[in-house]
Amino acid sequence: MANEAMRYKDSVFTDLFYSDVNAEKNLLSLYNALYGTDYKDTKDVDKCRLEDVIFMNFKNDAAAVIGKRHLFLSEQQATVNDNMPLRMLLYVAREYERLVDKRKRYRRRIAKIPTPEFVTFYNGTEPFPSEKILKLSDSFMDMSRKPELELCVRVININMGGGNQLLKECQILREYSGFVEIARECLKSDPESGLEAAVKRCIKENILAEYLTRKSSEVINMLMEEYSYQDDLEENRREAREEGREEGREEGREEGSMLKLIKQVCKKLAKGQDAAAIADALEEDESEIQRIILVAEPFAPAYDAAKIYLAIHQ
C-alpha cells in the first residue's frame, strides 16, 4: 500500500533537508532564511527525527536541535491540513521525552529545554495564502476561558506562484519548489515517463542539478511513492465525500417520505378517522399510524405536519 510505504520511506523534501549527505547544510540554509540567523557550521545541526519503530506513527519529515537552543520541527504537505498543531504537539512531546533526561524531570531545579519552532511547508495545488498561522486552540471544544495550552504552526506556501519571500531568501528551497512544479507539468503531459523527463530538464536548467545527478533514480522512486500516496489520499477523500452525499440523499428521502405520511395522516385525522381506518387506507402499519396520532393530538385541529415531524424526532 502506498500510504504504508510513506511511513517508512523518505519524501524528496525529507531526503533533501534531513537524510542526504548535504542535508545539514541545506537545513541550515533554510533555518537561517526563516529566522534571520547566521549559522554556518553543520555541527550546529543535531538531527533528532523520531526514527525508532515505537515512534513510527509519529514520524515527521525533519527535526533538529539547532545551535543547542532551538528544537526545529518541520513538515512538507501537499494537502491543506488544519490538524498540524495537534500533530506537532504529539511530535514535540515525543521529542522532549527523548531529549530530557528522566532524572532532570523530578529535580527541584527547572529543566531547560530547546525552544520549539513549528513550520509546515505547503506545496499543494489547492489555493492557499502565502502564509498562515494554525493554532492548537482552534481545536478546543470549550473556549469560554483562555486556554492554558497553545501551540502555533507557521504554514508557508512554497509554491513558485505562492508569493512567499522565503523562496527568494533560500536558494535550495526555491530550487526544490521549482523542481516540484516542473515534475507536475511533466507528469500532466506524460504520465508514463514524466518524472524522468522532469529530472533531466531540471539538471539541464541547473535546478537541484548536483543532487539530481547523484540520485536521479532514487528521486524518481520517491516521487512515485509521494504521488501515489497523494492519489490514495484524494481517492479516500472523494469516496468519503460521495458517501456523505449518498447518506444525505438517503436521509432526505427518508425525511420526505415521513413528512408525506404525516401530512396524509393529518388530513384523515381532520376528517375524524381513527388509527385503524387510516392505516387501512394508507396501507401502513397501524402501530406507526398510532405513534403519529399520539404526537399529533396536541396540534389539533390545525395539525401542522412540519411541527409534528419535528416533535416526533426530538
C-alpha positions in Angstrom: 0.0 0.0 0.0 1.3 3.4 -0.9 0.2 5.0 2.3 2.1 2.4 4.3 5.2 2.9 2.2 5.2 6.6 3.0 5.5 5.7 6.7 8.9 4.1 6.1 10.3 5.9 3.0 11.5 9.5 2.8 9.9 12.1 0.6 12.2 14.2 -1.7 11.8 17.1 0.8 12.8 14.9 3.7 15.8 13.5 1.8 16.9 16.9 0.7 16.7 18.5 4.2 17.3 15.6 6.5 18.8 12.4 5.0 21.0 13.4 2.1 24.8 13.9 2.6 24.2 17.7 2.2 21.1 17.7 4.4 22.6 19.6 7.3 23.9 22.3 5.0 20.5 22.6 3.3 18.7 22.6 6.6 20.9 25.4 8.0 20.3 27.5 4.8 16.5 27.0 5.3 16.7 27.8 9.0 18.8 30.9 8.5 16.3 32.2 5.9 13.4 31.5 8.2 14.7 33.1 11.4 17.3 35.6 10.2 20.1 33.7 11.9 23.7 33.1 10.6 24.6 29.5 11.4 27.4 28.2 9.1 28.8 25.1 10.9 26.8 21.9 10.2 27.9 20.8 13.7 25.2 23.2 14.9 22.6 20.8 13.5 21.7 17.8 15.7 19.2 15.8 13.8 16.6 14.2 16.0 13.7 13.0 13.9 11.7 10.1 15.5 13.1 7.1 13.8 12.5 4.2 16.2 9.9 1.7 15.4 8.0 2.6 18.5 7.6 6.1 17.2 6.8 5.2 13.6 3.3 6.5 13.7 4.7 9.9 14.8 7.5 10.2 12.3 7.7 13.7 10.9 9.7 15.0 7.9 12.6 16.8 9.6 13.5 17.6 13.1 16.7 19.0 14.6 18.1 20.9 17.5 19.8 24.0 16.1 22.7 25.5 18.0 21.8 23.5 21.1 19.0 26.1 21.7 16.1 25.6 19.3 14.1 22.5 18.5 13.0 22.9 14.9 10.2 20.6 13.7 9.0 20.8 10.1 6.8 19.0 7.7 6.1 19.3 4.0 2.4 18.9 3.0 0.8 18.7 -0.4 -2.7 18.9 1.1 -4.2 21.5 3.4 -4.3 20.0 6.9 -5.7 22.0 9.8 -4.7 19.3 12.3 -1.0 20.2 12.1 -0.9 21.8 15.5 -2.2 18.6 17.1 0.3 16.5 15.2 3.1 18.8 16.1 2.0 18.5 19.8 2.4 14.8 19.5 5.8 15.2 17.8 7.2 17.6 20.3 6.1 15.6 23.3 7.9 12.6 22.0 11.0 14.7 21.2 11.2 16.1 24.7 10.7 12.6 26.2 13.9 11.6 24.4 15.9 14.9 24.8 15.3 15.5 28.5 16.9 13.0 31.0 14.3 11.4 33.2 16.1 12.3 36.3 16.0 16.0 35.5 12.2 16.0 35.3 11.9 15.4 39.0 14.6 17.7 40.3 13.7 20.9 42.0 15.8 23.0 39.6 14.0 23.8 36.4 15.0 21.7 33.4 16.0 23.8 30.5 14.7 22.6 27.1 15.3 23.8 23.5 12.8 26.4 22.4 10.3 24.7 20.0 9.7 26.0 16.5 7.0 24.6 14.2 6.8 25.1 10.5 4.8 23.4 7.7 5.8 23.9 4.1 2.8 23.7 1.8 3.2 22.9 -1.9 -0.2 21.5 -2.9 -2.4 22.6 -5.8 -5.3 24.0 -3.7 -5.4 27.8 -3.3 -3.6 28.8 -0.1 -2.3 32.1 1.3 1.3 33.0 1.2 1.5 32.3 5.0 -0.9 31.3 7.7 -0.8 30.5 11.4 -2.6 27.4 12.7 -3.4 27.3 16.4 -4.0 24.2 18.6 -6.7 26.2 20.5 -8.8 26.2 17.3 -9.4 22.5 18.0 -10.5 23.0 21.6 -14.1 22.2 22.4 -14.6 24.9 25.1 -13.1 28.3 24.6 -15.1 30.1 27.3 -11.8 30.6 29.2 -8.4 31.4 28.0 -6.7 28.1 27.1 -3.8 27.0 29.3 -2.1 25.3 26.4 -1.3 26.7 23.0 0.8 25.7 20.0 1.2 27.6 16.8 2.3 26.2 13.5 3.5 28.5 10.8 2.3 27.3 7.4 4.3 28.6 4.5 3.2 28.3 0.8 6.3 27.4 -1.0 4.8 27.1 -4.5 6.6 29.2 -7.1 3.5 31.3 -7.5 2.7 31.5 -3.8 4.4 34.8 -3.4 6.4 34.0 -0.3 9.6 36.0 0.4 11.3 32.9 1.8 11.8 31.5 -1.7 13.9 34.5 -2.6 16.0 34.1 0.6 16.6 30.4 0.4 18.0 29.1 -2.8 17.8 25.4 -2.0 14.1 25.7 -1.1 13.4 27.7 -4.3 15.1 25.0 -6.4 13.1 22.3 -4.6 9.8 24.2 -5.4 10.9 24.7 -9.0 11.6 21.0 -9.3 8.1 20.1 -7.9 6.5 22.5 -10.3 8.3 21.0 -13.3 7.6 17.5 -12.1 3.9 18.3 -12.1 4.0 19.8 -15.5 5.8 16.8 -17.0 3.5 14.3 -15.3 0.5 16.1 -16.6 1.7 15.9 -20.2 3.3 12.4 -19.9 2.0 10.3 -17.0 4.2 7.4 -18.0 7.7 9.0 -18.2 7.1 12.5 -17.0 9.2 12.1 -13.8 12.3 11.0 -15.8 11.7 14.0 -18.2 11.4 16.3 -15.2 14.7 15.2 -13.7 16.5 15.6 -17.0 15.1 19.0 -17.5 16.0 20.2 -14.0 19.6 19.0 -14.4 19.8 20.9 -17.7 18.3 24.0 -16.2 20.6 23.8 -13.1 17.7 23.2 -10.7 18.9 20.8 -7.9 21.4 19.7 -10.6 24.1 18.2 -8.3 21.5 16.4 -6.1 19.5 15.0 -9.1 22.6 13.9 -10.9 23.7 11.9 -7.9 20.3 10.4 -7.0 18.1 10.5 -10.1 16.7 7.0 -9.8 16.1 7.4 -6.0 14.4 10.7 -6.5 12.1 9.2 -9.2 11.2 6.3 -6.9 10.5 8.7 -4.0 8.3 10.9 -6.2 6.4 7.9 -7.4 5.7 7.0 -3.8 4.7 10.5 -2.9 2.3 11.0 -5.8 0.8 7.5 -5.3 0.3 8.4 -1.6 -1.4 11.7 -2.5 -3.6 9.9 -5.1 -4.6 7.5 -2.3 -5.5 10.3 0.0 -7.5 12.1 -2.7 -9.4 8.9 -3.6 -10.2 8.4 0.1 -11.5 11.9 0.4 -13.5 11.6 -2.8 -15.1 8.3 -1.5 -15.8 10.0 1.8 -17.5 13.0 0.1 -19.6 10.6 -2.1 -20.6 8.5 0.9 -21.6 11.7 2.7 -23.7 12.9 -0.3 -25.3 9.5 -0.6 -26.1 9.4 3.2 -27.6 12.9 2.8 -29.7 11.9 -0.1 -30.9 8.8 1.8 -31.7 10.9 4.9 -33.5 13.4 2.6 -35.6 10.6 1.0 -36.5 9.2 4.4 -37.4 12.7 5.8 -39.6 13.4 2.7 -41.3 10.1 2.9 -42.1 10.5 6.7 -43.3 14.1 6.2 -45.6 12.9 3.4 -47.1 10.2 5.6 -47.7 12.7 8.4 -49.5 15.0 6.1 -51.7 12.2 4.9 -52.5 11.1 8.4 -53.3 14.7 9.4 -55.8 15.1 6.6 -57.6 12.0 7.6 -57.5 12.9 11.3 -59.1 16.2 10.4 -62.0 14.1 8.8 -62.4 12.2 12.1 -60.9 8.9 11.0 -59.3 6.6 13.6 -55.9 4.8 13.5 -57.3 1.6 12.1 -59.1 3.3 9.3 -56.1 5.5 8.4 -53.7 2.5 8.5 -56.1 0.6 6.2 -56.5 3.4 3.8 -52.8 4.2 3.6 -51.7 0.6 3.7 -49.4 1.3 6.7 -48.7 -0.5 9.9 -51.3 0.6 12.5 -48.7 0.9 15.3 -46.8 3.5 13.2 -50.0 5.4 12.5 -50.9 5.3 16.2 -47.4 6.8 17.0 -48.0 9.7 14.7 -51.6 10.3 16.1 -50.2 10.3 19.6 -47.8 13.1 18.8 -50.3 14.9 16.6 -53.2 15.2 19.1 -51.9 18.4 20.8 -51.8 20.1 17.4 -55.5 19.5 16.7 -57.4 20.9 14.9 -54.8 22.6 12.7 -52.4 19.6 12.5 -49.2 21.4 11.4 -47.4 18.4 9.7 -43.9 20.1 9.9 -44.2 20.7 13.6 -45.5 17.2 14.2 -42.5 15.8 12.3 -40.1 17.8 14.4 -41.9 16.7 17.6 -41.5 13.0 16.6 -37.8 13.4 16.0 -36.9 15.3 19.2 
